[in-house]
Amino acid sequence: MKKTTGTTRKTDERKRLVARRALPLFVRLGYDKVAFQDISEATGVPRTAIYRYYRTKRQIFDAAIFEVIKEVRASIAEVRRQKMSAADHLRGVCSLVCDLLYRERDFVQVIFTFVFAKIASGEDMATRVVEFTGGLKTTFAGILADGRADGSIRPEFDPEIMSELFFANFESAALKMLLGIEQEPSQPKVRMMAAIDAMTAVRA
């Protein structure tokens, strides 16, 4: 039993290593131009061994995305562990995700290009897009519900509706960034902080 567990752990670690080291390749070359041989050279893992972990390049690409998502979730969890109001948690998460978008601009570009290419080819990408966004909408809904409970967000703001609006704001921010309309994370942050201020302002 111990041997099986150890083998499974080693396999998982090797899979994560391949995904993490393949990520810069996808960023630099774009999804279509990356070959298994490139991944083998970048990771130091023989091509034949990579096939034991991943059958297709698409699986490696998805795994690379999910490695980033895990880091984002860990950062969000760290914000939510801080002792502050839910409204301040929302400010912290919005700021964190805005900074991440701009820091990983090239990777976001690769994902957008990949998703749009698949949609153009007739593939339904709706489920994958939800997975790629790492449950951000659900995170917003949870924080907003907490905010109504602790009184830091006014009760008339429905968490489900507002989470949709915050998520749409991030979609808009990503597109504006990639189109060169907005060059700095401070620009989408202004809109999001204004929305939070509106939800927390005490009515006269």
Protein Blocks (a to p, Z undefined) as FASTA:
>chain_A
ZZmmmmmmmmmmmmmmmmmmmmmmmmmnopklpcfklmmmmnopafklmmmmpmbfklmm
mmmmmmmmmmmmmmmmmmmmpgcdfklmmmmmmmmmmmmmmmmmmmmmmmmmmmmmmmmn
opafklmmmmmnnommmmmmmmmmmmmmnopacfklcfklmmmmmmmmmmmmmmmmmnom
ambfklmmmmmmmmmmmmmpccZZ
